[in-house]
């Protein structure tokens, strides 16, 4: 019976620390981050999303394999 107290205490401590460090600040502010009403920030986020989408599009492999082998020694 005493073998179970240490894991239970560690679990309770982990839950308490999670509440204190993560959940409580979010509940206090009602969100994990502030609402972004700044137009400059919104513009920067839009540009970053566009760049991410472009990088993802560039990284996708070709739908049709090339007919000849690609020469990499140029």
BELRA-V743733 format. One record per helix or strand of 3 or more residues. SS is the DSSP state (hx for helix, st for strand). FROM is the first residue (numbers start at 1). LEN is the number of residues. If there is no record, write none. Layout:
BEGIN
ss=SS from=FROM len=LEN
ss=SS from=FROM len=LEN
END
This chain:
BEGIN
ss=hx from=3 len=27
ss=hx from=39 len=21
END
